[in-house]
Amino acid sequence: MNAIAEQTMTIEQYLEFEKNAEKRHEFVENAILAMAGSSLNHNEIIFQIRSALTKAVKQKNCQIATESLKVQTKIGRYRYPDVVVSCEISSDEYFIESPCFIAEVQSDSTAETDNGSKLEEYTKIPSLQRYAIISQKTRQVVVYKRNAKTWSFEVLLEQGEIDIPCLETTLTLDQIYAGLELA
């Protein structure tokens, strides 16, 4: 999603503002960024991921959110991941505090952010085990994996699966791209 700078405010003002906002806004260093709309493929991929993970999420007594709950990535930054899973109870009903899996569906307008600042911010979240950047144009997923104290990445093309340790399950490219006609 493309972000458009609107105005600046404090964290407290942002959190209160966002509770009643008609649109979602990310918060980056005192600036609120309005989130633009998305494509049909973007929405379908998010739906497929949520559908594929719902059973495991319920079995593990975890939570899954799609585009609607914030994650605090560091002091002064709040993001809305396309898909986020957490197996810890959050103290605030408006955001996930300890995500273990995050997925972003990449578009031309989000590629730089998804691979740049979000990658940097997400991989510093202590609870995060996997970060997936999913193409909506081709069957390609870049998966970042926490390995003890370091991160590695793997590029999945056409086939493959993402291991999601906190859910003790996998997510395949066939599940992510089910029913989609890609170029």
C-alpha positions in Angstrom: 0.0 0.0 0.0 1.2 3.4 -0.8 1.6 5.8 2.1 0.8 9.5 1.9 2.2 11.9 4.5 -0.6 13.8 6.2 0.4 15.5 9.5 2.5 15.1 12.6 1.5 14.3 16.2 2.6 12.6 19.3 2.4 8.8 19.8 -0.5 9.3 22.3 -2.4 11.6 19.9 -1.8 9.1 17.1 -3.1 6.1 19.1 -6.3 8.0 20.1 -6.8 9.4 16.6 -6.5 5.9 15.0 -9.2 4.4 17.2 -11.8 6.5 15.4 -10.2 7.0 12.0 -12.1 5.8 8.9 -8.8 4.9 7.1 -5.7 3.2 8.5 -2.6 5.2 9.1 0.9 4.0 9.9 3.0 6.1 12.3 6.6 6.8 11.6 8.6 9.3 13.7 5.7 11.6 14.6 4.2 11.6 11.1 1.0 9.7 10.3 0.9 8.1 6.9 -2.4 7.4 5.3 -2.6 3.9 3.7 -3.8 3.7 0.1 -6.1 1.1 -1.4 -5.0 -2.3 -2.7 -5.6 -4.6 -5.7 -7.8 -7.6 -6.1 -4.7 -9.9 -6.1 -3.4 -8.3 -3.0 -6.7 -8.9 -1.2 -7.0 -12.5 -2.5 -3.5 -13.4 -1.3 -4.3 -12.0 2.2 -7.5 -14.0 2.2 -5.7 -17.2 1.1 -3.0 -16.9 3.8 -5.6 -16.3 6.6 -7.7 -19.2 5.4 -4.7 -21.5 5.3 -3.5 -20.6 8.7 -6.8 -20.3 10.6 -6.9 -23.9 11.8 -3.4 -23.8 13.2 -4.0 -20.4 14.8 -7.0 -21.8 16.6 -5.3 -25.0 17.6 -2.4 -23.1 19.1 -4.7 -20.5 20.8 -3.0 -17.7 18.8 -4.3 -14.6 17.0 -4.2 -13.7 13.3 -5.0 -10.2 11.9 -5.1 -9.0 8.4 -4.5 -5.3 7.7 -6.5 -4.2 10.7 -4.2 -4.4 13.8 -1.0 -2.3 14.3 2.4 -3.7 15.3 4.8 -1.4 17.2 8.1 -2.0 15.5 10.1 0.3 17.7 9.6 3.4 19.7 7.8 5.9 17.5 6.8 3.5 14.7 3.5 1.6 14.2 2.9 -0.5 11.1 -0.1 -2.4 9.7 1.2 -5.6 8.4 -1.0 -7.3 5.7 -0.9 -10.5 7.8 0.3 -10.8 11.4 0.2 -13.8 13.8 0.9 -13.7 17.5 0.7 -16.4 20.2 0.8 -14.0 23.1 -2.1 -12.0 24.5 -1.7 -8.2 23.8 -2.5 -5.8 26.5 -4.1 -3.4 24.0 -7.0 -4.4 21.8 -5.8 -2.2 18.9 -2.3 -3.7 18.3 -0.3 -6.9 18.4 2.6 -6.7 20.8 4.6 -9.9 20.1 4.2 -11.1 16.5 5.8 -14.4 15.5 4.9 -14.2 11.8 4.4 -11.2 9.5 3.6 -11.2 5.8 3.5 -8.2 3.4 2.0 -8.4 -0.1 4.3 -6.4 -2.2 3.2 -3.9 -4.9 5.2 -1.5 -7.0 4.5 1.3 -4.5 5.4 -0.7 -1.4 8.5 -2.6 -2.7 11.0 -0.2 -1.3 9.4 0.0 2.1 8.7 -3.7 2.4 12.3 -4.6 1.5 13.9 -1.6 3.3 12.5 0.1 6.5 9.9 -2.6 7.3 12.5 -5.3 6.9 14.8 -3.5 9.2 12.1 -2.7 11.7 10.4 -6.2 11.7 13.6 -8.1 12.1 14.4 -6.2 15.3 11.2 -7.4 16.9 12.4 -10.0 19.5 9.4 -12.3 19.1 9.3 -12.4 15.3 10.4 -15.7 13.7 9.4 -15.2 10.0 8.9 -12.3 7.7 7.5 -13.0 4.2 7.4 -10.6 1.3 4.9 -11.9 -1.2 4.7 -10.9 -4.9 1.3 -10.3 -6.3 2.6 -10.5 -9.9 4.5 -13.8 -9.9 4.7 -16.8 -7.6 7.6 -15.5 -5.6 8.0 -15.2 -1.9 11.1 -14.0 0.0 11.2 -15.5 3.5 13.4 -14.0 6.2 14.0 -16.6 9.0 15.4 -15.9 12.5 18.1 -18.4 13.3 19.2 -18.0 17.0 20.7 -14.5 16.8 20.9 -14.0 13.1 18.6 -13.8 10.1 18.8 -15.7 6.8 16.6 -15.5 3.8 15.3 -17.8 1.1 13.6 -17.0 -2.2 10.8 -19.4 -3.1 9.9 -19.4 -6.9 6.8 -21.2 -8.2 6.9 -23.9 -5.4 7.9 -24.2 -1.8 6.7 -23.7 1.7 7.2 -21.3 4.6 7.8 -23.0 8.0 6.0 -21.1 10.7 7.5 -22.4 14.0 5.0 -20.6 16.4 2.1 -22.4 14.7 4.0 -25.6 14.1 2.8 -25.6 10.5 3.8 -24.6 7.0 2.3 -22.3 4.4 2.8 -23.4 0.8 2.9 -21.2 -2.3 0.0 -23.3 -3.6 -2.0 -22.1 -0.6 -0.9 -18.5 -1.0 -1.7 -18.3 -4.7 -4.7 -20.6 -4.8 -7.1 -19.6 -7.6 -5.0 -16.7 -8.9 -4.1 -16.1 -12.5 -0.7 -14.4 -12.5 1.2 -13.0 -15.5 
